């Protein structure tokens, strides 16, 4: 792989690469092949001691509150969840179990009732044209990767005029170009944008899902910004010559980068886990006019840890009066910590360019086989 400069940045990139190889390699899947469910908005399958639920639809204020209320009323306990929004679309992967047995729910009747009620929520905000071309994969994989796949299949990158400058300020607009490397027979994808955690993962996942093989990569940083170059070919060994396909790749990569960007405030809540906790929290957020743009739910032992990236219903930052109202309403039953999103946090300045180069070989070609 060559010699790398000794810096914290490079060490982190190497760790990310190792983790990425594990996530995208053969061990990232279960033994069962993924199934495709054309036209479905709700996917349900059981993995171990929990049931996984996948949802995708049109985003709107209160959506997560409605979903979690249905699950609580049906006595499903949410033990983990990830929620992303982008271009007025929302994708959710939730892991639930039975509230009394703490195991996966395998009762077909109960699952059918839950699925129908969730579909009713999605129907209330979905247009027919968008529903018609939905395809959801039911195979189990890394949650972040699955969210990328769901939104890519939903073509969230085609949204026009829905990503406002309030959501994505100029400093977060990626600069993406695609050039030809004639002597080596590669297409070179260059990405210059604000650096953040999992940037490498998001870009490589998207290129892989678009059926491109990544052979080499160059990763550099300059202060808060990253420059990444990927040397790619199509699965048949050809490079990108069609201008329309180049623009499609650029749009898809821009969407992949922006899905994880959250400006504003994050609310970190910690409480003893119980059925209906997520429903209660999201109801309070909705009643106070707080809109969830991204969320992560985890359970460790008896403790539930929730993180919500929030804005008001108009897409503006939540004011402190609203935050104080939230503290008064839920602060007596759970710990609430308010932070600026990682995008706003001050990072140690890295002077000059730190650079690393990676050789991917046929790793992703094997993954797609």
Beta strands, then each sheet from edge to edge (+ up, - down):
strand 1: 36-38
strand 2: 42-47
strand 3: 50-58
strand 4: 76-86
strand 5: 89-98
strand 6: 135-137
strand 7: 175-181
strand 8: 186-194
strand 9: 212-222
strand 10: 225-234
strand 11: 265-272
strand 12: 290-300
strand 13: 303-312
strand 14: 335-340
strand 15: 353-359
sheet 1: 1+ 6-
sheet 2: 2+ 3- 5+ 4- 12+ 13- 11+ 14-
sheet 3: 7+ 8- 10+ 9- 15+
end
